[in-house]
Amino acid sequence: MPVESQQHELAAGTHEYEQLRDGDWFSTDSLTVTADHIDRFADLTGDRFEIHMSDDRARHHGFDGRVAHGLLVLSLVDGLKNQAAARFNAIASLGWDWSFKRPVLIGDTIRATLTIAGKRPTRHAARGIVKLACDVTNQNGDSVQSGTNQLMVYRGVRAILS
């Protein structure tokens, strides 16, 4: 959870550009990663690298068991973000700058904390860009993935009319 006194937790609901301040934050619900998640992601993407598909092969490489694809976890985080009680009146994701810090294994429970890390208007009066800093933790509070997401969001009616 952010520690600066200027930061506050975003309330439930859909938020537009003008409502957001640097340091505003919210946490997503949690999700437990299953073998089915990994298997379905492998089927969809064709990524069947052995640490994802076999406990024995994952252990051979020094892991405690099958490892979730890093991109699977990122995708799950994006879904958690979009289902959170606090959401953005978003148009499109413009990109991610992301790090895989620790393995996520079958049975791990993840959640994300997203913090407004900057924003800027665009040439289009009805749109703005919000930079979200994201930290993904497991059930032990260990950071497993982190990074930023550039998100295009709608601006309020006052911005459109001015």
C-alpha positions in Angstrom: 0.0 0.0 0.0 1.4 3.5 -0.8 2.7 5.4 2.2 2.7 9.1 1.2 -0.1 11.2 2.8 -1.1 12.7 -0.5 -2.0 9.3 -1.9 -5.5 7.9 -1.5 -7.3 4.8 -2.4 -9.7 5.2 -5.4 -13.3 4.5 -4.5 -15.4 2.0 -6.4 -16.7 3.2 -9.7 -15.5 4.3 -13.1 -12.9 7.1 -13.1 -12.1 9.6 -15.8 -8.9 11.5 -16.5 -9.7 14.6 -14.4 -10.6 12.5 -11.3 -7.2 11.0 -11.1 -4.2 12.4 -9.2 -0.6 11.1 -9.0 -0.4 8.7 -6.1 -4.1 7.6 -6.3 -4.2 3.8 -6.0 -6.3 0.7 -5.7 -5.8 -3.0 -5.3 -7.5 -5.7 -7.3 -9.1 -8.8 -6.0 -6.9 -11.9 -5.8 -6.8 -14.9 -8.2 -5.2 -18.3 -7.6 -3.3 -19.6 -10.6 -4.2 -23.2 -11.6 -2.8 -25.9 -13.8 -5.8 -25.3 -16.1 -4.8 -21.6 -16.5 -1.3 -22.7 -17.6 -2.6 -25.5 -19.9 -5.2 -23.3 -21.6 -2.6 -20.5 -22.1 -0.1 -23.0 -23.6 -2.9 -24.4 -25.9 -3.8 -20.8 -27.0 -0.3 -19.5 -27.6 1.6 -22.7 -28.5 4.2 -21.9 -25.7 4.9 -25.3 -24.3 8.3 -24.6 -22.8 9.0 -27.4 -20.4 9.0 -25.4 -17.2 5.4 -24.6 -17.9 4.3 -28.1 -18.8 6.1 -30.5 -16.4 6.8 -30.5 -12.7 9.8 -32.7 -13.3 11.3 -30.5 -15.9 10.6 -27.4 -13.9 12.4 -29.0 -10.9 15.3 -29.9 -13.2 15.7 -26.2 -13.9 15.6 -25.3 -10.1 11.9 -24.4 -9.7 9.6 -25.9 -7.1 7.1 -27.0 -9.7 5.4 -25.9 -12.9 5.8 -22.2 -13.6 3.1 -20.0 -15.0 4.0 -18.2 -18.2 5.1 -14.6 -17.4 2.7 -13.3 -20.1 -0.1 -15.4 -18.6 0.3 -13.7 -15.3 0.5 -10.2 -17.0 -2.8 -11.1 -18.9 -4.4 -12.2 -15.6 -3.4 -9.0 -14.0 -4.9 -7.0 -16.8 -8.1 -8.9 -16.4 -8.1 -8.3 -12.6 -7.5 -4.6 -13.3 -10.5 -4.4 -15.7 -12.7 -6.2 -13.2 -11.7 -4.2 -10.1 -14.2 -2.2 -8.1 -12.3 1.0 -9.1 -11.9 1.2 -12.9 -10.9 3.6 -15.6 -13.1 4.9 -18.3 -10.6 3.5 -20.7 -10.3 3.5 -24.5 -7.1 1.4 -25.1 -3.9 0.2 -23.6 -0.9 1.8 -25.3 1.8 -0.5 -23.9 3.4 -2.1 -21.0 7.0 -1.9 -19.6 7.1 -5.0 -17.5 9.5 -7.2 -15.4 9.1 -10.8 -14.3 10.7 -10.8 -10.8 9.8 -14.2 -9.3 8.2 -17.3 -10.6 4.4 -17.8 -10.1 3.6 -21.4 -9.5 0.4 -23.5 -9.6 -1.5 -22.6 -6.4 0.0 -19.2 -6.0 -2.5 -16.4 -5.4 -1.8 -13.1 -7.1 -3.2 -9.6 -6.7 -2.1 -6.2 -8.0 -1.8 -2.7 -6.6 -2.0 0.0 -9.3 -0.9 3.5 -8.6 -1.3 6.6 -10.8 2.3 7.5 -11.7 1.6 10.4 -14.1 -0.9 11.6 -16.7 -0.9 13.9 -19.7 -3.6 15.3 -22.0 -3.6 14.4 -25.7 -4.3 16.6 -28.8 -7.8 15.1 -28.7 -9.7 17.0 -26.0 -11.8 14.0 -25.0 -8.8 11.8 -24.2 -5.8 11.7 -21.9 -3.0 9.2 -21.1 -2.6 7.8 -17.6 0.6 6.0 -16.5 -0.2 3.2 -14.1 2.6 1.7 -11.9 1.7 -1.9 -11.0 3.0 -4.2 -8.4 1.9 -7.8 -8.5 2.3 -9.8 -5.2 1.7 -13.4 -4.3 0.0 -14.8 -1.2 3.2 -14.2 0.9 3.4 -10.5 -0.1 6.4 -11.1 -2.4 6.5 -9.0 -5.5 6.4 -11.3 -8.5 5.9 -8.9 -11.4 5.9 -5.2 -11.7 5.9 -2.4 -14.3 3.9 0.3 -15.9 1.0 0.5 -18.2 0.1 3.5 -20.5 -3.6 3.7 -20.7 -5.7 6.0 -22.8 -8.8 7.2 -20.9 -11.7 9.4 -21.6 -11.7 13.0 -20.2 -14.8 14.4 -18.6 -17.4 16.5 -20.4 -16.0 19.8 -19.1 -12.7 19.0 -20.8 -14.5 18.3 -24.1 -16.4 21.6 -24.0 -13.4 23.8 -23.1 
